[in-house]
Amino acid sequence: MKKNILTIFLAILFLIPAAIIVAENPIVQKALVNTIKCTGCGDCTKVCPTKAITLVNQKAVVDTDKCINCLICVKACNYTAISGSRELK
């Protein structure tokens, strides 16, 4: 009985800090542009709150340092040329 309680206690002791680290540092995929689908319409550049998207040679380019992963650009793109995810990898 004591061995089971000790095992459970140690498992909790080691798992909680790991869960906190993952929750505080989620790995997220920033917005990605499919240059084949991108028409250069500029809709994504108009809605980006941080101005992380610019048009270069009539194609959207995402500055990942400025991107806050809000994914507003994904919803604004009528050509489904931008994708992104907030899921943990």
HTML snippet that shows the backbone in 3Dmol.js (N, CA, C, O; Angstrom):
<script src="https://3Dmol.org/build/3Dmol-min.js"></script>
<div id="view" style="width:600px;height:400px;position:relative"></div>
<script>
const pdb = `
ATOM      1  N   MET A   1       0.822  -1.192   0.000  1.00  0.00           N
ATOM      2  CA  MET A   1       0.000   0.000   0.000  1.00  0.00           C
ATOM      3  C   MET A   1       0.867   1.257   0.000  1.00  0.00           C
ATOM      4  O   MET A   1       0.622   2.177  -0.780  1.00  0.00           O
ATOM      5  N   LYS A   2       1.881   1.302   0.870  1.00  0.00           N
ATOM      6  CA  LYS A   2       2.751   2.468   0.939  1.00  0.00           C
ATOM      7  C   LYS A   2       3.530   2.653  -0.360  1.00  0.00           C
ATOM      8  O   LYS A   2       3.788   3.780  -0.784  1.00  0.00           O
ATOM      9  N   LYS A   3       3.900   1.541  -0.986  1.00  0.00           N
ATOM     10  CA  LYS A   3       4.649   1.612  -2.235  1.00  0.00           C
ATOM     11  C   LYS A   3       3.790   2.229  -3.336  1.00  0.00           C
ATOM     12  O   LYS A   3       4.296   3.014  -4.139  1.00  0.00           O
ATOM     13  N   ASN A   4       2.509   1.893  -3.390  1.00  0.00           N
ATOM     14  CA  ASN A   4       1.602   2.460  -4.382  1.00  0.00           C
ATOM     15  C   ASN A   4       1.419   3.960  -4.176  1.00  0.00           C
ATOM     16  O   ASN A   4       1.424   4.722  -5.142  1.00  0.00           O
ATOM     17  N   ILE A   5       1.263   4.376  -2.964  1.00  0.00           N
ATOM     18  CA  ILE A   5       1.101   5.800  -2.660  1.00  0.00           C
ATOM     19  C   ILE A   5       2.363   6.563  -3.028  1.00  0.00           C
ATOM     20  O   ILE A   5       2.285   7.651  -3.598  1.00  0.00           O
ATOM     21  N   LEU A   6       3.511   6.009  -2.711  1.00  0.00           N
ATOM     22  CA  LEU A   6       4.779   6.640  -3.043  1.00  0.00           C
ATOM     23  C   LEU A   6       4.940   6.755  -4.561  1.00  0.00           C
ATOM     24  O   LEU A   6       5.381   7.791  -5.060  1.00  0.00           O
ATOM     25  N   THR A   7       4.588   5.705  -5.291  1.00  0.00           N
ATOM     26  CA  THR A   7       4.681   5.722  -6.747  1.00  0.00           C
ATOM     27  C   THR A   7       3.778   6.801  -7.340  1.00  0.00           C
ATOM     28  O   THR A   7       4.192   7.541  -8.233  1.00  0.00           O
ATOM     29  N   ILE A   8       2.553   6.889  -6.848  1.00  0.00           N
ATOM     30  CA  ILE A   8       1.616   7.910  -7.329  1.00  0.00           C
ATOM     31  C   ILE A   8       2.144   9.304  -7.004  1.00  0.00           C
ATOM     32  O   ILE A   8       2.103  10.197  -7.850  1.00  0.00           O
ATOM     33  N   PHE A   9       2.637   9.493  -5.789  1.00  0.00           N
ATOM     34  CA  PHE A   9       3.173  10.790  -5.392  1.00  0.00           C
ATOM     35  C   PHE A   9       4.341  11.212  -6.279  1.00  0.00           C
ATOM     36  O   PHE A   9       4.403  12.361  -6.716  1.00  0.00           O
ATOM     37  N   LEU A  10       5.261  10.299  -6.546  1.00  0.00           N
ATOM     38  CA  LEU A  10       6.409  10.616  -7.394  1.00  0.00           C
ATOM     39  C   LEU A  10       5.979  10.908  -8.832  1.00  0.00           C
ATOM     40  O   LEU A  10       6.537  11.794  -9.479  1.00  0.00           O
ATOM     41  N   ALA A  11       4.997  10.169  -9.328  1.00  0.00           N
ATOM     42  CA  ALA A  11       4.502  10.419 -10.684  1.00  0.00           C
ATOM     43  C   ALA A  11       3.913  11.819 -10.786  1.00  0.00           C
ATOM     44  O   ALA A  11       4.179  12.540 -11.747  1.00  0.00           O
ATOM     45  N   ILE A  12       3.121  12.199  -9.804  1.00  0.00           N
ATOM     46  CA  ILE A  12       2.529  13.539  -9.796  1.00  0.00           C
ATOM     47  C   ILE A  12       3.619  14.600  -9.664  1.00  0.00           C
ATOM     48  O   ILE A  12       3.577  15.630 -10.337  1.00  0.00           O
ATOM     49  N   LEU A  13       4.571  14.348  -8.811  1.00  0.00           N
ATOM     50  CA  LEU A  13       5.653  15.294  -8.578  1.00  0.00           C
ATOM     51  C   LEU A  13       6.441  15.596  -9.851  1.00  0.00           C
ATOM     52  O   LEU A  13       6.852  16.735 -10.072  1.00  0.00           O
ATOM     53  N   PHE A  14       6.652  14.579 -10.690  1.00  0.00           N
ATOM     54  CA  PHE A  14       7.426  14.771 -11.913  1.00  0.00           C
ATOM     55  C   PHE A  14       6.574  15.194 -13.102  1.00  0.00           C
ATOM     56  O   PHE A  14       7.080  15.875 -13.994  1.00  0.00           O
ATOM     57  N   LEU A  15       5.317  14.820 -13.147  1.00  0.00           N
ATOM     58  CA  LEU A  15       4.473  15.138 -14.297  1.00  0.00           C
ATOM     59  C   LEU A  15       3.935  16.565 -14.271  1.00  0.00           C
ATOM     60  O   LEU A  15       3.783  17.180 -15.326  1.00  0.00           O
ATOM     61  N   ILE A  16       3.646  17.097 -13.106  1.00  0.00           N
ATOM     62  CA  ILE A  16       3.078  18.450 -13.033  1.00  0.00           C
ATOM     63  C   ILE A  16       4.035  19.492 -13.601  1.00  0.00           C
ATOM     64  O   ILE A  16       3.602  20.305 -14.417  1.00  0.00           O
ATOM     65  N   PRO A  17       5.315  19.516 -13.218  1.00  0.00           N
ATOM     66  CA  PRO A  17       6.204  20.518 -13.821  1.00  0.00           C
ATOM     67  C   PRO A  17       6.310  20.383 -15.335  1.00  0.00           C
ATOM     68  O   PRO A  17       6.404  21.392 -16.034  1.00  0.00           O
ATOM     69  N   ALA A  18       6.296  19.165 -15.852  1.00  0.00           N
ATOM     70  CA  ALA A  18       6.366  18.965 -17.299  1.00  0.00           C
ATOM     71  C   ALA A  18       5.119  19.514 -17.973  1.00  0.00           C
ATOM     72  O   ALA A  18       5.210  20.110 -19.046  1.00  0.00           O
ATOM     73  N   ALA A  19       3.963  19.322 -17.365  1.00  0.00           N
ATOM     74  CA  ALA A  19       2.717  19.843 -17.932  1.00  0.00           C
ATOM     75  C   ALA A  19       2.708  21.359 -17.924  1.00  0.00           C
ATOM     76  O   ALA A  19       2.201  21.975 -18.862  1.00  0.00           O
ATOM     77  N   ILE A  20       3.254  21.972 -16.894  1.00  0.00           N
ATOM     78  CA  ILE A  20       3.315  23.432 -16.815  1.00  0.00           C
ATOM     79  C   ILE A  20       4.243  23.979 -17.897  1.00  0.00           C
ATOM     80  O   ILE A  20       3.924  24.983 -18.533  1.00  0.00           O
ATOM     81  N   ILE A  21       5.368  23.342 -18.109  1.00  0.00           N
ATOM     82  CA  ILE A  21       6.305  23.796 -19.139  1.00  0.00           C
ATOM     83  C   ILE A  21       5.653  23.738 -20.513  1.00  0.00           C
ATOM     84  O   ILE A  21       5.802  24.673 -21.300  1.00  0.00           O
ATOM     85  N   VAL A  22       4.937  22.667 -20.821  1.00  0.00           N
ATOM     86  CA  VAL A  22       4.270  22.534 -22.112  1.00  0.00           C
ATOM     87  C   VAL A  22       3.186  23.588 -22.255  1.00  0.00           C
ATOM     88  O   VAL A  22       3.050  24.183 -23.324  1.00  0.00           O
ATOM     89  N   ALA A  23       2.409  23.836 -21.201  1.00  0.00           N
ATOM     90  CA  ALA A  23       1.327  24.808 -21.267  1.00  0.00           C
ATOM     91  C   ALA A  23       1.860  26.224 -21.458  1.00  0.00           C
ATOM     92  O   ALA A  23       1.236  27.031 -22.148  1.00  0.00           O
ATOM     93  N   GLU A  24       2.988  26.529 -20.864  1.00  0.00           N
ATOM     94  CA  GLU A  24       3.551  27.867 -20.984  1.00  0.00           C
ATOM     95  C   GLU A  24       4.302  28.074 -22.288  1.00  0.00           C
ATOM     96  O   GLU A  24       4.482  29.218 -22.705  1.00  0.00           O
ATOM     97  N   ASN A  25       4.742  27.022 -22.941  1.00  0.00           N
ATOM     98  CA  ASN A  25       5.540  27.126 -24.154  1.00  0.00           C
ATOM     99  C   ASN A  25       4.978  26.262 -25.280  1.00  0.00           C
ATOM    100  O   ASN A  25       5.654  25.357 -25.767  1.00  0.00           O
ATOM    101  N   PRO A  26       3.736  26.543 -25.694  1.00  0.00           N
ATOM    102  CA  PRO A  26       3.202  25.712 -26.765  1.00  0.00           C
ATOM    103  C   PRO A  26       3.949  25.949 -28.069  1.00  0.00           C
ATOM    104  O   PRO A  26       4.374  27.066 -28.362  1.00  0.00           O
ATOM    105  N   ILE A  27       4.100  24.894 -28.840  1.00  0.00           N
ATOM    106  CA  ILE A  27       4.749  25.004 -30.135  1.00  0.00           C
ATOM    107  C   ILE A  27       3.646  25.236 -31.158  1.00  0.00           C
ATOM    108  O   ILE A  27       2.764  24.394 -31.323  1.00  0.00           O
ATOM    109  N   VAL A  28       3.692  26.363 -31.838  1.00  0.00           N
ATOM    110  CA  VAL A  28       2.646  26.684 -32.798  1.00  0.00           C
ATOM    111  C   VAL A  28       3.244  26.908 -34.175  1.00  0.00           C
ATOM    112  O   VAL A  28       4.367  27.386 -34.331  1.00  0.00           O
ATOM    113  N   GLN A  29       2.460  26.549 -35.142  1.00  0.00           N
ATOM    114  CA  GLN A  29       2.858  26.762 -36.527  1.00  0.00           C
ATOM    115  C   GLN A  29       2.384  28.144 -36.938  1.00  0.00           C
ATOM    116  O   GLN A  29       1.201  28.455 -36.805  1.00  0.00           O
ATOM    117  N   LYS A  30       3.278  28.969 -37.428  1.00  0.00           N
ATOM    118  CA  LYS A  30       2.907  30.291 -37.908  1.00  0.00           C
ATOM    119  C   LYS A  30       2.206  30.152 -39.249  1.00  0.00           C
ATOM    120  O   LYS A  30       2.224  29.083 -39.859  1.00  0.00           O
ATOM    121  N   ALA A  31       1.594  31.227 -39.703  1.00  0.00           N
ATOM    122  CA  ALA A  31       0.892  31.213 -40.984  1.00  0.00           C
ATOM    123  C   ALA A  31       1.859  30.852 -42.108  1.00  0.00           C
ATOM    124  O   ALA A  31       2.975  31.369 -42.175  1.00  0.00           O
ATOM    125  N   LEU A  32       1.417  29.964 -42.984  1.00  0.00           N
ATOM    126  CA  LEU A  32       2.215  29.526 -44.119  1.00  0.00           C
ATOM    127  C   LEU A  32       1.480  29.871 -45.412  1.00  0.00           C
ATOM    128  O   LEU A  32       0.265  29.694 -45.504  1.00  0.00           O
ATOM    129  N   VAL A  33       2.210  30.360 -46.403  1.00  0.00           N
ATOM    130  CA  VAL A  33       1.615  30.753 -47.667  1.00  0.00           C
ATOM    131  C   VAL A  33       1.933  29.708 -48.737  1.00  0.00           C
ATOM    132  O   VAL A  33       3.089  29.334 -48.934  1.00  0.00           O
ATOM    133  N   ASN A  34       0.896  29.249 -49.415  1.00  0.00           N
ATOM    134  CA  ASN A  34       1.058  28.372 -50.570  1.00  0.00           C
ATOM    135  C   ASN A  34       1.185  29.301 -51.779  1.00  0.00           C
ATOM    136  O   ASN A  34       0.189  29.854 -52.247  1.00  0.00           O
ATOM    137  N   THR A  35       2.391  29.469 -52.275  1.00  0.00           N
ATOM    138  CA  THR A  35       2.633  30.439 -53.347  1.00  0.00           C
ATOM    139  C   THR A  35       1.972  30.041 -54.662  1.00  0.00           C
ATOM    140  O   THR A  35       1.791  30.889 -55.537  1.00  0.00           O
ATOM    141  N   ILE A  36       1.615  28.793 -54.816  1.00  0.00           N
ATOM    142  CA  ILE A  36       0.910  28.371 -56.035  1.00  0.00           C
ATOM    143  C   ILE A  36      -0.526  28.888 -56.013  1.00  0.00           C
ATOM    144  O   ILE A  36      -1.050  29.321 -57.039  1.00  0.00           O
ATOM    145  N   LYS A  37      -1.163  28.842 -54.833  1.00  0.00           N
ATOM    146  CA  LYS A  37      -2.541  29.310 -54.707  1.00  0.00           C
ATOM    147  C   LYS A  37      -2.642  30.833 -54.553  1.00  0.00           C
ATOM    148  O   LYS A  37      -3.668  31.420 -54.895  1.00  0.00           O
ATOM    149  N   CYS A  38      -1.595  31.469 -54.047  1.00  0.00           N
ATOM    150  CA  CYS A  38      -1.631  32.908 -53.773  1.00  0.00           C
ATOM    151  C   CYS A  38      -1.746  33.693 -55.082  1.00  0.00           C
ATOM    152  O   CYS A  38      -0.967  33.496 -56.015  1.00  0.00           O
ATOM    153  N   THR A  39      -2.737  34.587 -55.125  1.00  0.00           N
ATOM    154  CA  THR A  39      -2.950  35.416 -56.321  1.00  0.00           C
ATOM    155  C   THR A  39      -2.381  36.817 -56.165  1.00  0.00           C
ATOM    156  O   THR A  39      -2.363  37.596 -57.118  1.00  0.00           O
ATOM    157  N   GLY A  40      -1.920  37.134 -54.967  1.00  0.00           N
ATOM    158  CA  GLY A  40      -1.373  38.470 -54.731  1.00  0.00           C
ATOM    159  C   GLY A  40      -2.445  39.528 -54.565  1.00  0.00           C
ATOM    160  O   GLY A  40      -2.186  40.708 -54.802  1.00  0.00           O
ATOM    161  N   CYS A  41      -3.642  39.134 -54.164  1.00  0.00           N
ATOM    162  CA  CYS A  41      -4.756  40.081 -54.026  1.00  0.00           C
ATOM    163  C   CYS A  41      -4.534  41.089 -52.898  1.00  0.00           C
ATOM    164  O   CYS A  41      -5.039  42.210 -52.962  1.00  0.00           O
ATOM    165  N   GLY A  42      -3.781  40.697 -51.863  1.00  0.00           N
ATOM    166  CA  GLY A  42      -3.465  41.607 -50.762  1.00  0.00           C
ATOM    167  C   GLY A  42      -4.485  41.632 -49.643  1.00  0.00           C
ATOM    168  O   GLY A  42      -4.342  42.422 -48.711  1.00  0.00           O
ATOM    169  N   ASP A  43      -5.512  40.794 -49.701  1.00  0.00           N
ATOM    170  CA  ASP A  43      -6.514  40.765 -48.628  1.00  0.00           C
ATOM    171  C   ASP A  43      -5.875  40.453 -47.275  1.00  0.00           C
ATOM    172  O   ASP A  43      -6.258  41.030 -46.257  1.00  0.00           O
ATOM    173  N   CYS A  44      -4.914  39.553 -47.265  1.00  0.00           N
ATOM    174  CA  CYS A  44      -4.250  39.168 -46.015  1.00  0.00           C
ATOM    175  C   CYS A  44      -3.442  40.328 -45.431  1.00  0.00           C
ATOM    176  O   CYS A  44      -3.384  40.496 -44.213  1.00  0.00           O
ATOM    177  N   THR A  45      -2.827  41.116 -46.288  1.00  0.00           N
ATOM    178  CA  THR A  45      -2.020  42.240 -45.799  1.00  0.00           C
ATOM    179  C   THR A  45      -2.896  43.307 -45.157  1.00  0.00           C
ATOM    180  O   THR A  45      -2.457  44.007 -44.244  1.00  0.00           O
ATOM    181  N   LYS A  46      -4.118  43.430 -45.625  1.00  0.00           N
ATOM    182  CA  LYS A  46      -5.044  44.444 -45.101  1.00  0.00           C
ATOM    183  C   LYS A  46      -5.541  44.103 -43.697  1.00  0.00           C
ATOM    184  O   LYS A  46      -5.807  45.002 -42.899  1.00  0.00           O
ATOM    185  N   VAL A  47      -5.666  42.815 -43.392  1.00  0.00           N
ATOM    186  CA  VAL A  47      -6.243  42.417 -42.104  1.00  0.00           C
ATOM    187  C   VAL A  47      -5.210  42.072 -41.040  1.00  0.00           C
ATOM    188  O   VAL A  47      -5.563  41.955 -39.866  1.00  0.00           O
ATOM    189  N   CYS A  48      -3.957  41.907 -41.411  1.00  0.00           N
ATOM    190  CA  CYS A  48      -2.924  41.506 -40.442  1.00  0.00           C
ATOM    191  C   CYS A  48      -2.691  42.624 -39.423  1.00  0.00           C
ATOM    192  O   CYS A  48      -2.268  43.719 -39.795  1.00  0.00           O
ATOM    193  N   PRO A  49      -2.965  42.357 -38.140  1.00  0.00           N
ATOM    194  CA  PRO A  49      -2.836  43.404 -37.121  1.00  0.00           C
ATOM    195  C   PRO A  49      -1.393  43.838 -36.846  1.00  0.00           C
ATOM    196  O   PRO A  49      -1.169  44.941 -36.349  1.00  0.00           O
ATOM    197  N   THR A  50      -0.426  42.993 -37.159  1.00  0.00           N
ATOM    198  CA  THR A  50       0.970  43.328 -36.890  1.00  0.00           C
ATOM    199  C   THR A  50       1.744  43.670 -38.155  1.00  0.00           C
ATOM    200  O   THR A  50       2.953  43.897 -38.107  1.00  0.00           O
ATOM    201  N   LYS A  51       1.047  43.706 -39.284  1.00  0.00           N
ATOM    202  CA  LYS A  51       1.681  43.989 -40.586  1.00  0.00           C
ATOM    203  C   LYS A  51       2.817  43.007 -40.872  1.00  0.00           C
ATOM    204  O   LYS A  51       3.872  43.379 -41.386  1.00  0.00           O
ATOM    205  N   ALA A  52       2.570  41.748 -40.525  1.00  0.00           N
ATOM    206  CA  ALA A  52       3.575  40.704 -40.726  1.00  0.00           C
ATOM    207  C   ALA A  52       3.565  40.158 -42.148  1.00  0.00           C
ATOM    208  O   ALA A  52       4.472  39.423 -42.538  1.00  0.00           O
ATOM    209  N   ILE A  53       2.541  40.514 -42.927  1.00  0.00           N
ATOM    210  CA  ILE A  53       2.429  39.985 -44.283  1.00  0.00           C
ATOM    211  C   ILE A  53       2.639  41.113 -45.286  1.00  0.00           C
ATOM    212  O   ILE A  53       2.020  42.172 -45.192  1.00  0.00           O
ATOM    213  N   THR A  54       3.509  40.866 -46.229  1.00  0.00           N
ATOM    214  CA  THR A  54       3.749  41.807 -47.316  1.00  0.00           C
ATOM    215  C   THR A  54       3.664  41.057 -48.636  1.00  0.00           C
ATOM    216  O   THR A  54       3.736  39.829 -48.672  1.00  0.00           O
ATOM    217  N   LEU A  55       3.511  41.808 -49.716  1.00  0.00           N
ATOM    218  CA  LEU A  55       3.508  41.200 -51.047  1.00  0.00           C
ATOM    219  C   LEU A  55       4.878  41.387 -51.672  1.00  0.00           C
ATOM    220  O   LEU A  55       5.393  42.503 -51.743  1.00  0.00           O
ATOM    221  N   VAL A  56       5.460  40.295 -52.121  1.00  0.00           N
ATOM    222  CA  VAL A  56       6.746  40.313 -52.807  1.00  0.00           C
ATOM    223  C   VAL A  56       6.556  39.549 -54.111  1.00  0.00           C
ATOM    224  O   VAL A  56       6.224  38.364 -54.105  1.00  0.00           O
ATOM    225  N   ASN A  57       6.768  40.234 -55.219  1.00  0.00           N
ATOM    226  CA  ASN A  57       6.553  39.630 -56.545  1.00  0.00           C
ATOM    227  C   ASN A  57       5.140  39.051 -56.675  1.00  0.00           C
ATOM    228  O   ASN A  57       4.952  37.951 -57.195  1.00  0.00           O
ATOM    229  N   GLN A  58       4.163  39.804 -56.198  1.00  0.00           N
ATOM    230  CA  GLN A  58       2.741  39.424 -56.266  1.00  0.00           C
ATOM    231  C   GLN A  58       2.402  38.151 -55.493  1.00  0.00           C
ATOM    232  O   GLN A  58       1.467  37.432 -55.846  1.00  0.00           O
ATOM    233  N   LYS A  59       3.168  37.880 -54.441  1.00  0.00           N
ATOM    234  CA  LYS A  59       2.904  36.737 -53.558  1.00  0.00           C
ATOM    235  C   LYS A  59       3.018  37.192 -52.115  1.00  0.00           C
ATOM    236  O   LYS A  59       3.878  38.009 -51.786  1.00  0.00           O
ATOM    237  N   ALA A  60       2.152  36.667 -51.246  1.00  0.00           N
ATOM    238  CA  ALA A  60       2.197  37.004 -49.826  1.00  0.00           C
ATOM    239  C   ALA A  60       3.404  36.342 -49.169  1.00  0.00           C
ATOM    240  O   ALA A  60       3.716  35.179 -49.424  1.00  0.00           O
ATOM    241  N   VAL A  61       4.071  37.113 -48.320  1.00  0.00           N
ATOM    242  CA  VAL A  61       5.221  36.616 -47.554  1.00  0.00           C
ATOM    243  C   VAL A  61       4.984  36.966 -46.087  1.00  0.00           C
ATOM    244  O   VAL A  61       4.675  38.111 -45.759  1.00  0.00           O
ATOM    245  N   VAL A  62       5.129  35.973 -45.204  1.00  0.00           N
ATOM    246  CA  VAL A  62       4.894  36.166 -43.776  1.00  0.00           C
ATOM    247  C   VAL A  62       6.219  36.349 -43.048  1.00  0.00           C
ATOM    248  O   VAL A  62       7.121  35.518 -43.158  1.00  0.00           O
ATOM    249  N   ASP A  63       6.327  37.442 -42.305  1.00  0.00           N
ATOM    250  CA  ASP A  63       7.479  37.668 -41.428  1.00  0.00           C
ATOM    251  C   ASP A  63       7.173  36.953 -40.111  1.00  0.00           C
ATOM    252  O   ASP A  63       6.387  37.449 -39.304  1.00  0.00           O
ATOM    253  N   THR A  64       7.784  35.805 -39.895  1.00  0.00           N
ATOM    254  CA  THR A  64       7.462  34.989 -38.724  1.00  0.00           C
ATOM    255  C   THR A  64       7.851  35.652 -37.404  1.00  0.00           C
ATOM    256  O   THR A  64       7.328  35.283 -36.353  1.00  0.00           O
ATOM    257  N   ASP A  65       8.756  36.619 -37.445  1.00  0.00           N
ATOM    258  CA  ASP A  65       9.106  37.339 -36.217  1.00  0.00           C
ATOM    259  C   ASP A  65       7.978  38.272 -35.790  1.00  0.00           C
ATOM    260  O   ASP A  65       7.786  38.503 -34.596  1.00  0.00           O
ATOM    261  N   LYS A  66       7.237  38.806 -36.745  1.00  0.00           N
ATOM    262  CA  LYS A  66       6.128  39.711 -36.444  1.00  0.00           C
ATOM    263  C   LYS A  66       4.803  38.971 -36.252  1.00  0.00           C
ATOM    264  O   LYS A  66       3.903  39.476 -35.581  1.00  0.00           O
ATOM    265  N   CYS A  67       4.682  37.780 -36.836  1.00  0.00           N
ATOM    266  CA  CYS A  67       3.427  37.020 -36.805  1.00  0.00           C
ATOM    267  C   CYS A  67       3.099  36.601 -35.375  1.00  0.00           C
ATOM    268  O   CYS A  67       3.933  36.023 -34.678  1.00  0.00           O
ATOM    269  N   ILE A  68       1.871  36.902 -34.947  1.00  0.00           N
ATOM    270  CA  ILE A  68       1.433  36.525 -33.597  1.00  0.00           C
ATOM    271  C   ILE A  68       0.496  35.313 -33.634  1.00  0.00           C
ATOM    272  O   ILE A  68      -0.103  34.959 -32.619  1.00  0.00           O
ATOM    273  N   ASN A  69       0.376  34.691 -34.783  1.00  0.00           N
ATOM    274  CA  ASN A  69      -0.419  33.480 -34.962  1.00  0.00           C
ATOM    275  C   ASN A  69      -1.894  33.682 -34.633  1.00  0.00           C
ATOM    276  O   ASN A  69      -2.531  32.796 -34.063  1.00  0.00           O
ATOM    277  N   CYS A  70      -2.436  34.839 -34.990  1.00  0.00           N
ATOM    278  CA  CYS A  70      -3.856  35.099 -34.753  1.00  0.00           C
ATOM    279  C   CYS A  70      -4.732  34.407 -35.801  1.00  0.00           C
ATOM    280  O   CYS A  70      -5.917  34.170 -35.563  1.00  0.00           O
ATOM    281  N   LEU A  71      -4.153  34.086 -36.951  1.00  0.00           N
ATOM    282  CA  LEU A  71      -4.797  33.368 -38.041  1.00  0.00           C
ATOM    283  C   LEU A  71      -5.942  34.135 -38.706  1.00  0.00           C
ATOM    284  O   LEU A  71      -6.783  33.538 -39.378  1.00  0.00           O
ATOM    285  N   ILE A  72      -5.972  35.441 -38.522  1.00  0.00           N
ATOM    286  CA  ILE A  72      -6.966  36.264 -39.206  1.00  0.00           C
ATOM    287  C   ILE A  72      -6.734  36.195 -40.714  1.00  0.00           C
ATOM    288  O   ILE A  72      -7.689  36.216 -41.491  1.00  0.00           O
ATOM    289  N   CYS A  73      -5.492  36.115 -41.122  1.00  0.00           N
ATOM    290  CA  CYS A  73      -5.155  36.038 -42.544  1.00  0.00           C
ATOM    291  C   CYS A  73      -5.713  34.775 -43.191  1.00  0.00           C
ATOM    292  O   CYS A  73      -6.097  34.791 -44.360  1.00  0.00           O
ATOM    293  N   VAL A  74      -5.757  33.683 -42.434  1.00  0.00           N
ATOM    294  CA  VAL A  74      -6.281  32.422 -42.960  1.00  0.00           C
ATOM    295  C   VAL A  74      -7.755  32.590 -43.322  1.00  0.00           C
ATOM    296  O   VAL A  74      -8.205  32.123 -44.367  1.00  0.00           O
ATOM    297  N   LYS A  75      -8.496  33.261 -42.448  1.00  0.00           N
ATOM    298  CA  LYS A  75      -9.920  33.481 -42.698  1.00  0.00           C
ATOM    299  C   LYS A  75     -10.147  34.495 -43.814  1.00  0.00           C
ATOM    300  O   LYS A  75     -11.140  34.406 -44.536  1.00  0.00           O
ATOM    301  N   ALA A  76      -9.243  35.451 -43.963  1.00  0.00           N
ATOM    302  CA  ALA A  76      -9.405  36.501 -44.972  1.00  0.00           C
ATOM    303  C   ALA A  76      -9.075  36.033 -46.380  1.00  0.00           C
ATOM    304  O   ALA A  76      -9.539  36.628 -47.352  1.00  0.00           O
ATOM    305  N   CYS A  77      -8.287  34.982 -46.503  1.00  0.00           N
ATOM    306  CA  CYS A  77      -7.852  34.524 -47.824  1.00  0.00           C
ATOM    307  C   CYS A  77      -8.961  33.746 -48.525  1.00  0.00           C
ATOM    308  O   CYS A  77      -9.349  32.664 -48.085  1.00  0.00           O
ATOM    309  N   ASN A  78      -9.463  34.307 -49.615  1.00  0.00           N
ATOM    310  CA  ASN A  78     -10.528  33.657 -50.393  1.00  0.00           C
ATOM    311  C   ASN A  78     -10.011  32.524 -51.272  1.00  0.00           C
ATOM    312  O   ASN A  78     -10.798  31.788 -51.867  1.00  0.00           O
ATOM    313  N   TYR A  79      -8.715  32.386 -51.352  1.00  0.00           N
ATOM    314  CA  TYR A  79      -8.108  31.380 -52.237  1.00  0.00           C
ATOM    315  C   TYR A  79      -7.491  30.218 -51.452  1.00  0.00           C
ATOM    316  O   TYR A  79      -6.812  29.372 -52.035  1.00  0.00           O
ATOM    317  N   THR A  80      -7.716  30.171 -50.171  1.00  0.00           N
ATOM    318  CA  THR A  80      -7.140  29.164 -49.250  1.00  0.00           C
ATOM    319  C   THR A  80      -5.638  28.989 -49.465  1.00  0.00           C
ATOM    320  O   THR A  80      -5.113  27.876 -49.426  1.00  0.00           O
ATOM    321  N   ALA A  81      -4.966  30.107 -49.690  1.00  0.00           N
ATOM    322  CA  ALA A  81      -3.519  30.074 -49.923  1.00  0.00           C
ATOM    323  C   ALA A  81      -2.725  30.168 -48.629  1.00  0.00           C
ATOM    324  O   ALA A  81      -1.517  29.929 -48.622  1.00  0.00           O
ATOM    325  N   ILE A  82      -3.394  30.516 -47.533  1.00  0.00           N
ATOM    326  CA  ILE A  82      -2.691  30.639 -46.252  1.00  0.00           C
ATOM    327  C   ILE A  82      -3.268  29.612 -45.287  1.00  0.00           C
ATOM    328  O   ILE A  82      -4.484  29.458 -45.167  1.00  0.00           O
ATOM    329  N   SER A  83      -2.372  28.919 -44.607  1.00  0.00           N
ATOM    330  CA  SER A  83      -2.803  27.937 -43.616  1.00  0.00           C
ATOM    331  C   SER A  83      -2.034  28.168 -42.334  1.00  0.00           C
ATOM    332  O   SER A  83      -0.979  28.803 -42.328  1.00  0.00           O
ATOM    333  N   GLY A  84      -2.572  27.647 -41.258  1.00  0.00           N
ATOM    334  CA  GLY A  84      -1.913  27.766 -39.958  1.00  0.00           C
ATOM    335  C   GLY A  84      -2.640  26.928 -38.952  1.00  0.00           C
ATOM    336  O   GLY A  84      -3.727  26.415 -39.217  1.00  0.00           O
ATOM    337  N   SER A  85      -2.031  26.788 -37.781  1.00  0.00           N
ATOM    338  CA  SER A  85      -2.616  25.949 -36.757  1.00  0.00           C
ATOM    339  C   SER A  85      -2.182  26.430 -35.388  1.00  0.00           C
ATOM    340  O   SER A  85      -1.060  26.910 -35.225  1.00  0.00           O
ATOM    341  N   ARG A  86      -3.046  26.307 -34.416  1.00  0.00           N
ATOM    342  CA  ARG A  86      -2.703  26.625 -33.035  1.00  0.00           C
ATOM    343  C   ARG A  86      -2.477  25.369 -32.222  1.00  0.00           C
ATOM    344  O   ARG A  86      -2.264  25.446 -31.012  1.00  0.00           O
ATOM    345  N   GLU A  87      -2.518  24.230 -32.855  1.00  0.00           N
ATOM    346  CA  GLU A  87      -2.376  22.959 -32.147  1.00  0.00           C
ATOM    347  C   GLU A  87      -0.936  22.719 -31.731  1.00  0.00           C
ATOM    348  O   GLU A  87      -0.003  23.186 -32.385  1.00  0.00           O
ATOM    349  N   LEU A  88      -0.766  21.993 -30.647  1.00  0.00           N
ATOM    350  CA  LEU A  88       0.570  21.591 -30.207  1.00  0.00           C
ATOM    351  C   LEU A  88       1.102  20.561 -31.174  1.00  0.00           C
ATOM    352  O   LEU A  88       0.352  19.731 -31.687  1.00  0.00           O
ATOM    353  N   LYS A  89       2.384  20.613 -31.419  1.00  0.00           N
ATOM    354  CA  LYS A  89       3.032  19.657 -32.323  1.00  0.00           C
ATOM    355  C   LYS A  89       3.671  18.556 -31.528  1.00  0.00           C
ATOM    356  O   LYS A  89       4.271  17.647 -32.103  1.00  0.00           O
TER     357      LYS A  89
END
`;
const viewer = $3Dmol.createViewer("view");
viewer.addModel(pdb, "pdb");
viewer.setStyle({}, {cartoon: {color: "spectrum"}});
viewer.zoomTo();
viewer.render();
</script>
